[in-house]
Amino acid sequence: MSEVIDRVNPRAVLSALMGFKERGSSVLSYILMKQEGKPVPPSEIQKALNISPSNLSHSGRNLEKLGLIKRSPDGYTPNIGAVINVLLSVVMDLVKRVEDLEKVIEEK
């Protein structure tokens, strides 16, 4: 699992997620919420999000390429380590930006 986390580029993931239509983000969100130690079946995701099998397959393929989920015949499983890695990267970037802004404000 650490190999997958090491391969995930948080900036690339964020950039790709920003470019996703709402569907891709919704699929990831649903998988994260519903996953309880076992894959989430595609039929469940399709029904819950009211999307076609081809749309789910496309979104799933993109999320898998980003390293955020794993697809199997049983369904979709989130790569929690990769998701946390991306979130931590975003938080650290935001903290740095806030610190930089605070310095600018103090200088004035």
N, CA, C and O atoms as CSV, one atom per row, in Angstrom:
chain,resi,resn,atom,element,x,y,z
A,1,MET,N,N,0.820,-1.193,0.000
A,1,MET,CA,C,0.000,0.000,0.000
A,1,MET,C,C,0.862,1.253,0.000
A,1,MET,O,O,0.509,2.237,-0.651
A,2,SER,N,N,1.984,1.243,0.714
A,2,SER,CA,C,2.824,2.433,0.745
A,2,SER,C,C,3.368,2.755,-0.634
A,2,SER,O,O,3.630,3.920,-0.935
A,3,GLU,N,N,3.546,1.741,-1.484
A,3,GLU,CA,C,4.010,1.997,-2.846
A,3,GLU,C,C,3.005,2.857,-3.595
A,3,GLU,O,O,3.389,3.777,-4.318
A,4,VAL,N,N,1.732,2.567,-3.429
A,4,VAL,CA,C,0.696,3.349,-4.107
A,4,VAL,C,C,0.691,4.767,-3.573
A,4,VAL,O,O,0.595,5.722,-4.344
A,5,ILE,N,N,0.795,4.915,-2.257
A,5,ILE,CA,C,0.794,6.248,-1.655
A,5,ILE,C,C,1.982,7.047,-2.168
A,5,ILE,O,O,1.844,8.234,-2.463
A,6,ASP,N,N,3.145,6.417,-2.278
A,6,ASP,CA,C,4.330,7.106,-2.764
A,6,ASP,C,C,4.157,7.574,-4.204
A,6,ASP,O,O,4.728,8.592,-4.597
A,7,ARG,N,N,3.380,6.845,-4.990
A,7,ARG,CA,C,3.186,7.205,-6.392
A,7,ARG,C,C,2.173,8.316,-6.573
A,7,ARG,O,O,2.147,8.952,-7.627
A,8,VAL,N,N,1.347,8.567,-5.586
A,8,VAL,CA,C,0.304,9.575,-5.721
A,8,VAL,C,C,0.932,10.958,-5.634
A,8,VAL,O,O,1.630,11.281,-4.673
A,9,ASN,N,N,0.675,11.755,-6.642
A,9,ASN,CA,C,1.157,13.131,-6.670
A,9,ASN,C,C,-0.014,14.028,-6.268
A,9,ASN,O,O,-0.926,14.246,-7.065
A,10,PRO,N,N,0.003,14.549,-5.036
A,10,PRO,CA,C,-1.140,15.332,-4.557
A,10,PRO,C,C,-1.530,16.486,-5.474
A,10,PRO,O,O,-2.717,16.731,-5.687
A,11,ARG,N,N,-0.557,17.186,-6.010
A,11,ARG,CA,C,-0.885,18.317,-6.892
A,11,ARG,C,C,-1.572,17.844,-8.172
A,11,ARG,O,O,-2.520,18.471,-8.645
A,12,ALA,N,N,-1.091,16.745,-8.720
A,12,ALA,CA,C,-1.716,16.206,-9.930
A,12,ALA,C,C,-3.129,15.729,-9.628
A,12,ALA,O,O,-4.044,15.927,-10.428
A,13,VAL,N,N,-3.302,15.101,-8.474
A,13,VAL,CA,C,-4.632,14.620,-8.086
A,13,VAL,C,C,-5.587,15.792,-7.925
A,13,VAL,O,O,-6.709,15.760,-8.430
A,14,LEU,N,N,-5.141,16.825,-7.221
A,14,LEU,CA,C,-6.009,17.987,-7.019
A,14,LEU,C,C,-6.366,18.649,-8.339
A,14,LEU,O,O,-7.514,19.032,-8.566
A,15,SER,N,N,-5.387,18.775,-9.190
A,15,SER,CA,C,-5.637,19.375,-10.495
A,15,SER,C,C,-6.665,18.557,-11.275
A,15,SER,O,O,-7.580,19.110,-11.885
A,16,ALA,N,N,-6.503,17.249,-11.249
A,16,ALA,CA,C,-7.444,16.379,-11.955
A,16,ALA,C,C,-8.829,16.440,-11.330
A,16,ALA,O,O,-9.835,16.485,-12.038
A,17,LEU,N,N,-8.882,16.442,-10.000
A,17,LEU,CA,C,-10.187,16.509,-9.333
A,17,LEU,C,C,-10.895,17.818,-9.653
A,17,LEU,O,O,-12.114,17.841,-9.821
A,18,MET,N,N,-10.142,18.899,-9.739
A,18,MET,CA,C,-10.752,20.186,-10.073
A,18,MET,C,C,-11.313,20.153,-11.493
A,18,MET,O,O,-12.295,20.830,-11.796
A,19,GLY,N,N,-10.686,19.364,-12.356
A,19,GLY,CA,C,-11.147,19.262,-13.730
A,19,GLY,C,C,-12.290,18.276,-13.916
A,19,GLY,O,O,-12.949,18.267,-14.957
A,20,PHE,N,N,-12.525,17.442,-12.899
A,20,PHE,CA,C,-13.625,16.482,-12.985
A,20,PHE,C,C,-14.945,17.218,-13.028
A,20,PHE,O,O,-15.110,18.296,-12.457
A,21,LYS,N,N,-15.860,16.607,-13.714
A,21,LYS,CA,C,-17.219,17.091,-13.575
A,21,LYS,C,C,-17.672,16.651,-12.189
A,21,LYS,O,O,-17.012,15.832,-11.551
A,22,GLU,N,N,-18.752,17.170,-11.738
A,22,GLU,CA,C,-19.256,16.844,-10.403
A,22,GLU,C,C,-19.380,15.336,-10.205
A,22,GLU,O,O,-19.241,14.841,-9.087
A,23,ARG,N,N,-19.638,14.612,-11.281
A,23,ARG,CA,C,-19.843,13.165,-11.195
A,23,ARG,C,C,-18.642,12.456,-10.571
A,23,ARG,O,O,-18.820,11.620,-9.685
A,24,GLY,N,N,-17.422,12.773,-11.015
A,24,GLY,CA,C,-16.233,12.104,-10.495
A,24,GLY,C,C,-16.049,12.338,-9.011
A,24,GLY,O,O,-15.733,11.414,-8.261
A,25,SER,N,N,-16.244,13.565,-8.592
A,25,SER,CA,C,-16.122,13.882,-7.169
A,25,SER,C,C,-17.227,13.210,-6.365
A,25,SER,O,O,-16.996,12.757,-5.243
A,26,SER,N,N,-18.421,13.145,-6.935
A,26,SER,CA,C,-19.540,12.492,-6.246
A,26,SER,C,C,-19.279,11.002,-6.074
A,26,SER,O,O,-19.589,10.427,-5.031
A,27,VAL,N,N,-18.709,10.381,-7.096
A,27,VAL,CA,C,-18.400,8.952,-7.016
A,27,VAL,C,C,-17.386,8.708,-5.902
A,27,VAL,O,O,-17.569,7.810,-5.080
A,28,LEU,N,N,-16.321,9.503,-5.872
A,28,LEU,CA,C,-15.310,9.338,-4.824
A,28,LEU,C,C,-15.927,9.562,-3.445
A,28,LEU,O,O,-15.682,8.788,-2.519
A,29,SER,N,N,-16.710,10.599,-3.310
A,29,SER,CA,C,-17.346,10.896,-2.029
A,29,SER,C,C,-18.239,9.747,-1.577
A,29,SER,O,O,-18.211,9.358,-0.409
A,30,TYR,N,N,-19.025,9.209,-2.491
A,30,TYR,CA,C,-19.926,8.107,-2.136
A,30,TYR,C,C,-19.138,6.874,-1.708
A,30,TYR,O,O,-19.478,6.228,-0.717
A,31,ILE,N,N,-18.091,6.551,-2.451
A,31,ILE,CA,C,-17.277,5.381,-2.109
A,31,ILE,C,C,-16.653,5.562,-0.728
A,31,ILE,O,O,-16.613,4.622,0.066
A,32,LEU,N,N,-16.172,6.756,-0.444
A,32,LEU,CA,C,-15.563,7.013,0.864
A,32,LEU,C,C,-16.587,6.881,1.990
A,32,LEU,O,O,-16.274,6.350,3.056
A,33,MET,N,N,-17.798,7.359,1.759
A,33,MET,CA,C,-18.824,7.307,2.805
A,33,MET,C,C,-19.371,5.903,3.026
A,33,MET,O,O,-19.666,5.525,4.160
A,34,LYS,N,N,-19.506,5.134,1.963
A,34,LYS,CA,C,-20.166,3.834,2.066
A,34,LYS,C,C,-19.222,2.671,2.327
A,34,LYS,O,O,-19.673,1.595,2.721
A,35,GLN,N,N,-17.957,2.854,2.123
A,35,GLN,CA,C,-17.002,1.757,2.249
A,35,GLN,C,C,-16.864,1.359,3.710
A,35,GLN,O,O,-16.554,2.191,4.563
A,36,GLU,N,N,-17.091,0.103,3.987
A,36,GLU,CA,C,-17.005,-0.413,5.356
A,36,GLU,C,C,-16.133,-1.659,5.379
A,36,GLU,O,O,-16.526,-2.689,5.927
A,37,GLY,N,N,-14.952,-1.565,4.784
A,37,GLY,CA,C,-14.043,-2.697,4.768
A,37,GLY,C,C,-14.266,-3.655,3.616
A,37,GLY,O,O,-13.581,-4.672,3.509
A,38,LYS,N,N,-15.209,-3.341,2.762
A,38,LYS,CA,C,-15.447,-4.185,1.592
A,38,LYS,C,C,-15.761,-3.274,0.406
A,38,LYS,O,O,-16.189,-2.135,0.597
A,39,PRO,N,N,-15.554,-3.760,-0.802
A,39,PRO,CA,C,-15.813,-2.933,-1.982
A,39,PRO,C,C,-17.279,-2.502,-2.082
A,39,PRO,O,O,-18.186,-3.232,-1.680
A,40,VAL,N,N,-17.485,-1.319,-2.618
A,40,VAL,CA,C,-18.837,-0.817,-2.852
A,40,VAL,C,C,-19.248,-1.266,-4.256
A,40,VAL,O,O,-18.588,-0.916,-5.234
A,41,PRO,N,N,-20.333,-2.037,-4.363
A,41,PRO,CA,C,-20.751,-2.545,-5.674
A,41,PRO,C,C,-21.130,-1.416,-6.638
A,41,PRO,O,O,-21.755,-0.435,-6.235
A,42,PRO,N,N,-20.751,-1.559,-7.903
A,42,PRO,CA,C,-21.097,-0.539,-8.894
A,42,PRO,C,C,-22.601,-0.267,-8.962
A,42,PRO,O,O,-23.017,0.882,-9.106
A,43,SER,N,N,-23.408,-1.310,-8.862
A,43,SER,CA,C,-24.862,-1.113,-8.960
A,43,SER,C,C,-25.376,-0.202,-7.845
A,43,SER,O,O,-26.302,0.581,-8.057
A,44,GLU,N,N,-24.784,-0.304,-6.676
A,44,GLU,CA,C,-25.195,0.556,-5.558
A,44,GLU,C,C,-24.845,2.016,-5.841
A,44,GLU,O,O,-25.640,2.919,-5.580
A,45,ILE,N,N,-23.657,2.230,-6.373
A,45,ILE,CA,C,-23.218,3.597,-6.691
A,45,ILE,C,C,-24.097,4.183,-7.797
A,45,ILE,O,O,-24.529,5.332,-7.713
A,46,GLN,N,N,-24.357,3.385,-8.827
A,46,GLN,CA,C,-25.188,3.848,-9.943
A,46,GLN,C,C,-26.571,4.259,-9.459
A,46,GLN,O,O,-27.092,5.305,-9.848
A,47,LYS,N,N,-27.151,3.437,-8.618
A,47,LYS,CA,C,-28.493,3.723,-8.118
A,47,LYS,C,C,-28.494,4.957,-7.218
A,47,LYS,O,O,-29.356,5.826,-7.353
A,48,ALA,N,N,-27.537,5.035,-6.308
A,48,ALA,CA,C,-27.488,6.148,-5.355
A,48,ALA,C,C,-27.232,7.484,-6.042
A,48,ALA,O,O,-27.797,8.505,-5.652
A,49,LEU,N,N,-26.381,7.475,-7.064
A,49,LEU,CA,C,-26.010,8.725,-7.730
A,49,LEU,C,C,-26.764,8.953,-9.038
A,49,LEU,O,O,-26.590,9.975,-9.702
A,50,ASN,N,N,-27.600,7.983,-9.393
A,50,ASN,CA,C,-28.392,8.076,-10.620
A,50,ASN,C,C,-27.502,8.332,-11.842
A,50,ASN,O,O,-27.724,9.267,-12.612
A,51,ILE,N,N,-26.489,7.471,-11.996
A,51,ILE,CA,C,-25.601,7.589,-13.149
A,51,ILE,C,C,-25.569,6.264,-13.905
A,51,ILE,O,O,-25.844,5.202,-13.345
A,52,SER,N,N,-25.235,6.351,-15.163
A,52,SER,CA,C,-25.210,5.161,-16.016
A,52,SER,C,C,-23.963,4.326,-15.737
A,52,SER,O,O,-22.980,4.829,-15.193
A,53,PRO,N,N,-24.008,3.046,-16.114
A,53,PRO,CA,C,-22.824,2.203,-15.945
A,53,PRO,C,C,-21.589,2.768,-16.658
A,53,PRO,O,O,-20.480,2.697,-16.127
A,54,SER,N,N,-21.778,3.325,-17.849
A,54,SER,CA,C,-20.617,3.859,-18.576
A,54,SER,C,C,-20.042,5.091,-17.885
A,54,SER,O,O,-18.825,5.272,-17.852
A,55,ASN,N,N,-20.910,5.942,-17.332
A,55,ASN,CA,C,-20.410,7.113,-16.600
A,55,ASN,C,C,-19.653,6.692,-15.347
A,55,ASN,O,O,-18.615,7.269,-15.020
A,56,LEU,N,N,-20.169,5.690,-14.649
A,56,LEU,CA,C,-19.485,5.202,-13.458
A,56,LEU,C,C,-18.147,4.578,-13.839
A,56,LEU,O,O,-17.139,4.803,-13.170
A,57,SER,N,N,-18.139,3.806,-14.898
A,57,SER,CA,C,-16.901,3.170,-15.339
A,57,SER,C,C,-15.849,4.219,-15.687
A,57,SER,O,O,-14.680,4.077,-15.327
A,58,HIS,N,N,-16.266,5.262,-16.381
A,58,HIS,CA,C,-15.348,6.347,-16.759
A,58,HIS,C,C,-14.800,7.044,-15.509
A,58,HIS,O,O,-13.593,7.252,-15.387
A,59,SER,N,N,-15.687,7.399,-14.594
A,59,SER,CA,C,-15.254,8.066,-13.359
A,59,SER,C,C,-14.350,7.150,-12.542
A,59,SER,O,O,-13.324,7.585,-12.019
A,60,GLY,N,N,-14.735,5.885,-12.435
A,60,GLY,CA,C,-13.934,4.924,-11.680
A,60,GLY,C,C,-12.547,4.750,-12.267
A,60,GLY,O,O,-11.557,4.677,-11.539
A,61,ARG,N,N,-12.482,4.685,-13.579
A,61,ARG,CA,C,-11.188,4.542,-14.257
A,61,ARG,C,C,-10.295,5.754,-13.964
A,61,ARG,O,O,-9.105,5.603,-13.689
A,62,ASN,N,N,-10.877,6.947,-14.026
A,62,ASN,CA,C,-10.100,8.161,-13.744
A,62,ASN,C,C,-9.634,8.206,-12.289
A,62,ASN,O,O,-8.490,8.567,-12.010
A,63,LEU,N,N,-10.514,7.843,-11.373
A,63,LEU,CA,C,-10.139,7.838,-9.954
A,63,LEU,C,C,-9.060,6.798,-9.683
A,63,LEU,O,O,-8.172,7.013,-8.857
A,64,GLU,N,N,-9.141,5.673,-10.379
A,64,GLU,CA,C,-8.130,4.628,-10.211
A,64,GLU,C,C,-6.781,5.094,-10.765
A,64,GLU,O,O,-5.742,4.842,-10.154
A,65,LYS,N,N,-6.789,5.764,-11.906
A,65,LYS,CA,C,-5.544,6.292,-12.477
A,65,LYS,C,C,-4.872,7.267,-11.518
A,65,LYS,O,O,-3.645,7.349,-11.460
A,66,LEU,N,N,-5.680,8.002,-10.769
A,66,LEU,CA,C,-5.150,8.959,-9.798
A,66,LEU,C,C,-4.665,8.277,-8.521
A,66,LEU,O,O,-4.023,8.908,-7.681
A,67,GLY,N,N,-4.970,7.000,-8.380
A,67,GLY,CA,C,-4.548,6.262,-7.195
A,67,GLY,C,C,-5.485,6.417,-6.011
A,67,GLY,O,O,-5.139,6.032,-4.894
A,68,LEU,N,N,-6.675,6.979,-6.241
A,68,LEU,CA,C,-7.598,7.244,-5.139
A,68,LEU,C,C,-8.517,6.076,-4.815
A,68,LEU,O,O,-9.025,5.974,-3.699
A,69,ILE,N,N,-8.732,5.198,-5.784
A,69,ILE,CA,C,-9.561,4.014,-5.544
A,69,ILE,C,C,-8.922,2.810,-6.220
A,69,ILE,O,O,-8.017,2.933,-7.045
A,70,LYS,N,N,-9.425,1.649,-5.840
A,70,LYS,CA,C,-9.059,0.402,-6.511
A,70,LYS,C,C,-10.351,-0.201,-7.035
A,70,LYS,O,O,-11.354,-0.271,-6.325
A,71,ARG,N,N,-10.310,-0.633,-8.281
A,71,ARG,CA,C,-11.483,-1.290,-8.861
A,71,ARG,C,C,-11.241,-2.787,-8.895
A,71,ARG,O,O,-10.132,-3.245,-9.171
A,72,SER,N,N,-12.285,-3.540,-8.612
A,72,SER,CA,C,-12.219,-4.997,-8.690
A,72,SER,C,C,-13.572,-5.490,-9.184
A,72,SER,O,O,-14.519,-4.708,-9.270
A,73,PRO,N,N,-13.675,-6.762,-9.506
A,73,PRO,CA,C,-14.979,-7.284,-9.931
A,73,PRO,C,C,-16.065,-7.105,-8.863
A,73,PRO,O,O,-17.253,-7.040,-9.181
A,74,ASP,N,N,-15.646,-7.025,-7.596
A,74,ASP,CA,C,-16.618,-6.864,-6.508
A,74,ASP,C,C,-17.061,-5.425,-6.306
A,74,ASP,O,O,-18.087,-5.176,-5.674
A,75,GLY,N,N,-16.298,-4.474,-6.835
A,75,GLY,CA,C,-16.678,-3.080,-6.662
A,75,GLY,C,C,-15.487,-2.158,-6.506
A,75,GLY,O,O,-14.379,-2.453,-6.956
A,76,TYR,N,N,-15.742,-1.049,-5.864
A,76,TYR,CA,C,-14.762,0.019,-5.732
A,76,TYR,C,C,-14.371,0.186,-4.264
A,76,TYR,O,O,-15.223,0.211,-3.376
A,77,THR,N,N,-13.067,0.297,-4.032
A,77,THR,CA,C,-12.546,0.468,-2.681
A,77,THR,C,C,-11.660,1.708,-2.659
A,77,THR,O,O,-10.788,1.854,-3.516
A,78,PRO,N,N,-11.867,2.607,-1.693
A,78,PRO,CA,C,-11.015,3.797,-1.652
A,78,PRO,C,C,-9.607,3.453,-1.180
A,78,PRO,O,O,-9.412,2.539,-0.380
A,79,ASN,N,N,-8.651,4.186,-1.679
A,79,ASN,CA,C,-7.278,4.095,-1.201
A,79,ASN,C,C,-7.146,5.195,-0.147
A,79,ASN,O,O,-6.739,6.319,-0.443
A,80,ILE,N,N,-7.497,4.847,1.074
A,80,ILE,CA,C,-7.564,5.828,2.157
A,80,ILE,C,C,-6.227,6.545,2.347
A,80,ILE,O,O,-6.197,7.755,2.569
A,81,GLY,N,N,-5.139,5.811,2.262
A,81,GLY,CA,C,-3.824,6.430,2.424
A,81,GLY,C,C,-3.580,7.520,1.398
A,81,GLY,O,O,-3.056,8.583,1.731
A,82,ALA,N,N,-3.955,7.265,0.156
A,82,ALA,CA,C,-3.762,8.262,-0.899
A,82,ALA,C,C,-4.658,9.472,-0.674
A,82,ALA,O,O,-4.230,10.610,-0.868
A,83,VAL,N,N,-5.895,9.230,-0.268
A,83,VAL,CA,C,-6.823,10.337,-0.014
A,83,VAL,C,C,-6.290,11.202,1.131
A,83,VAL,O,O,-6.308,12.429,1.042
A,84,ILE,N,N,-5.822,10.570,2.193
A,84,ILE,CA,C,-5.263,11.318,3.327
A,84,ILE,C,C,-4.020,12.084,2.894
A,84,ILE,O,O,-3.820,13.230,3.297
A,85,ASN,N,N,-3.192,11.458,2.079
A,85,ASN,CA,C,-1.988,12.117,1.572
A,85,ASN,C,C,-2.347,13.399,0.823
A,85,ASN,O,O,-1.711,14.435,1.015
A,86,VAL,N,N,-3.354,13.326,-0.020
A,86,VAL,CA,C,-3.783,14.505,-0.778
A,86,VAL,C,C,-4.331,15.571,0.170
A,86,VAL,O,O,-3.999,16.749,0.045
A,87,LEU,N,N,-5.166,15.156,1.112
A,87,LEU,CA,C,-5.742,16.120,2.057
A,87,LEU,C,C,-4.663,16.801,2.900
A,87,LEU,O,O,-4.714,18.012,3.112
A,88,LEU,N,N,-3.698,16.033,3.375
A,88,LEU,CA,C,-2.609,16.623,4.163
A,88,LEU,C,C,-1.799,17.609,3.335
A,88,LEU,O,O,-1.390,18.660,3.827
A,89,SER,N,N,-1.575,17.266,2.094
A,89,SER,CA,C,-0.840,18.162,1.209
A,89,SER,C,C,-1.584,19.485,1.038
A,89,SER,O,O,-0.976,20.555,1.056
A,90,VAL,N,N,-2.889,19.403,0.875
A,90,VAL,CA,C,-3.701,20.612,0.726
A,90,VAL,C,C,-3.650,21.444,2.002
A,90,VAL,O,O,-3.481,22.662,1.945
A,91,VAL,N,N,-3.795,20.794,3.143
A,91,VAL,CA,C,-3.770,21.511,4.421
A,91,VAL,C,C,-2.415,22.190,4.622
A,91,VAL,O,O,-2.354,23.353,5.019
A,92,MET,N,N,-1.335,21.466,4.348
A,92,MET,CA,C,-0.002,22.058,4.525
A,92,MET,C,C,0.203,23.243,3.587
A,92,MET,O,O,0.799,24.248,3.973
A,93,ASP,N,N,-0.285,23.126,2.367
A,93,ASP,CA,C,-0.179,24.224,1.411
A,93,ASP,C,C,-0.982,25.435,1.890
A,93,ASP,O,O,-0.516,26.570,1.785
A,94,LEU,N,N,-2.177,25.198,2.409
A,94,LEU,CA,C,-2.999,26.302,2.915
A,94,LEU,C,C,-2.354,26.971,4.127
A,94,LEU,O,O,-2.385,28.196,4.247
A,95,VAL,N,N,-1.777,26.183,5.017
A,95,VAL,CA,C,-1.101,26.745,6.187
A,95,VAL,C,C,0.045,27.649,5.740
A,95,VAL,O,O,0.219,28.745,6.274
A,96,LYS,N,N,0.819,27.196,4.772
A,96,LYS,CA,C,1.930,28.011,4.276
A,96,LYS,C,C,1.418,29.308,3.655
A,96,LYS,O,O,2.003,30.371,3.863
A,97,ARG,N,N,0.347,29.224,2.908
A,97,ARG,CA,C,-0.211,30.433,2.286
A,97,ARG,C,C,-0.705,31.419,3.339
A,97,ARG,O,O,-0.503,32.626,3.207
A,98,VAL,N,N,-1.346,30.911,4.376
A,98,VAL,CA,C,-1.822,31.777,5.454
A,98,VAL,C,C,-0.631,32.436,6.153
A,98,VAL,O,O,-0.657,33.634,6.435
A,99,GLU,N,N,0.402,31.656,6.428
A,99,GLU,CA,C,1.600,32.216,7.066
A,99,GLU,C,C,2.219,33.304,6.199
A,99,GLU,O,O,2.625,34.348,6.710
A,100,ASP,N,N,2.294,33.071,4.900
A,100,ASP,CA,C,2.841,34.075,3.984
A,100,ASP,C,C,1.992,35.343,3.994
A,100,ASP,O,O,2.528,36.452,3.981
A,101,LEU,N,N,0.680,35.183,4.017
A,101,LEU,CA,C,-0.212,36.347,4.071
A,101,LEU,C,C,-0.061,37.103,5.387
A,101,LEU,O,O,-0.092,38.334,5.413
A,102,GLU,N,N,0.102,36.358,6.478
A,102,GLU,CA,C,0.296,37.005,7.779
A,102,GLU,C,C,1.571,37.837,7.783
A,102,GLU,O,O,1.595,38.926,8.356
A,103,LYS,N,N,2.624,37.342,7.155
A,103,LYS,CA,C,3.882,38.095,7.072
A,103,LYS,C,C,3.683,39.384,6.283
A,103,LYS,O,O,4.191,40.437,6.669
A,104,VAL,N,N,2.952,39.300,5.191
A,104,VAL,CA,C,2.690,40.486,4.371
A,104,VAL,C,C,1.899,41.508,5.179
A,104,VAL,O,O,2.188,42.703,5.120
A,105,ILE,N,N,0.919,41.052,5.922
A,105,ILE,CA,C,0.094,41.954,6.736
A,105,ILE,C,C,0.935,42.597,7.834
A,105,ILE,O,O,0.790,43.790,8.100
A,106,GLU,N,N,1.807,41.829,8.470
A,106,GLU,CA,C,2.662,42.358,9.536
A,106,GLU,C,C,3.622,43.421,9.015
A,106,GLU,O,O,3.957,44.363,9.732
A,107,GLU,N,N,4.063,43.271,7.773
A,107,GLU,CA,C,5.009,44.219,7.189
A,107,GLU,C,C,4.361,45.561,6.891
A,107,GLU,O,O,5.056,46.568,6.752
A,108,LYS,N,N,3.063,45.586,6.793
A,108,LYS,CA,C,2.366,46.843,6.459
A,108,LYS,C,C,2.137,47.694,7.657
A,108,LYS,O,O,1.565,48.779,7.543
